[in-house]
Amino acid sequence: MGIINAGTAVGAVVAPPLIAIVLTQVNWFGLAPWRWVFFLTGALGLLWTLWWWRCYFVPENANQLLEKQVEPKISLAELLRHRET
């Protein structure tokens, strides 16, 4: 979770200068620069997805964890009666 949260913070810091560079420097194929921001961020998202898909592996004990799921001991209605919920 720490890596995920750090990634969002880094993205929030790195993205604005990169967007500014794209808006001021990119004018490819006669398209407006703001459109390239969407194309490039979408392409980065797809590349990230492809990398994750290739590198992700299912943990060895995943089936055991699924089999050991415990039924909740409290009903949903009872849970929603609690103020904290």
C-alpha positions as CSV (number, residue, x, y, z in Angstrom):
1,M,0.0,0.0,0.0
2,G,2.9,2.3,0.7
3,I,4.2,1.9,-2.8
4,I,0.8,2.6,-4.3
5,N,0.3,5.7,-2.2
6,A,3.9,6.9,-3.0
7,G,3.2,6.4,-6.7
8,T,0.1,8.6,-6.6
9,A,2.1,11.4,-4.8
10,V,5.0,11.1,-7.3
11,G,2.5,11.2,-10.2
12,A,0.9,14.4,-8.8
13,V,4.3,16.0,-8.7
14,V,5.7,14.8,-12.0
15,A,2.5,15.2,-14.2
16,P,2.1,19.0,-14.2
17,P,5.5,19.9,-15.6
18,L,5.2,17.1,-18.2
19,I,1.8,18.4,-19.2
20,A,3.2,21.9,-19.5
21,I,6.0,20.6,-21.8
22,V,3.5,18.7,-24.0
23,L,1.3,21.8,-24.2
24,T,4.1,24.1,-25.2
25,Q,6.3,21.8,-27.3
26,V,4.0,19.3,-29.0
27,N,2.2,20.1,-32.2
28,W,2.3,16.8,-34.1
29,F,0.1,15.9,-37.0
30,G,-1.7,19.3,-36.7
31,L,-3.7,18.3,-33.6
32,A,-4.1,20.6,-30.7
33,P,-1.6,20.1,-27.9
34,W,-4.2,19.5,-25.3
35,R,-5.3,16.4,-27.2
36,W,-1.8,15.0,-27.0
37,V,-2.0,15.2,-23.2
38,F,-4.8,12.7,-23.3
39,F,-3.1,10.5,-26.0
40,L,0.2,10.3,-24.1
41,T,-1.3,9.7,-20.6
42,G,-3.6,7.0,-22.1
43,A,-0.5,5.4,-23.8
44,L,1.4,5.5,-20.5
45,G,-1.6,3.8,-18.8
46,L,-1.7,1.1,-21.4
47,L,2.1,0.5,-21.2
48,W,1.7,0.3,-17.4
49,T,-1.1,-2.3,-17.8
50,L,1.0,-4.4,-20.2
51,W,3.9,-4.3,-17.9
52,W,1.7,-5.4,-14.9
53,W,0.1,-8.1,-16.9
54,R,3.5,-9.6,-17.8
55,C,5.1,-9.3,-14.4
56,Y,2.2,-10.1,-12.1
57,F,2.0,-13.6,-10.6
58,V,-0.6,-15.3,-8.5
59,P,0.7,-16.1,-5.1
60,E,1.2,-19.8,-4.4
61,N,-1.2,-19.9,-1.5
62,A,-4.0,-18.0,-3.2
63,N,-6.3,-21.1,-3.5
64,Q,-5.7,-21.9,0.2
65,L,-6.6,-18.4,1.2
66,L,-9.8,-18.5,-0.9
67,E,-10.8,-21.8,0.7
68,K,-10.3,-20.5,4.2
69,Q,-12.7,-17.5,3.8
70,V,-14.7,-17.2,7.0
71,E,-18.3,-16.2,6.9
72,P,-19.1,-13.0,8.8
73,K,-20.4,-13.4,12.3
74,I,-22.6,-10.4,12.1
75,S,-25.4,-9.7,9.7
76,L,-25.3,-6.6,7.4
77,A,-28.4,-5.2,9.0
78,E,-26.8,-5.5,12.5
79,L,-23.6,-4.0,11.2
80,L,-25.4,-1.0,9.8
81,R,-27.1,-0.3,13.1
82,H,-23.7,0.7,14.6
83,R,-23.1,4.4,14.5
84,E,-19.4,3.9,13.4
85,T,-20.5,2.1,10.3
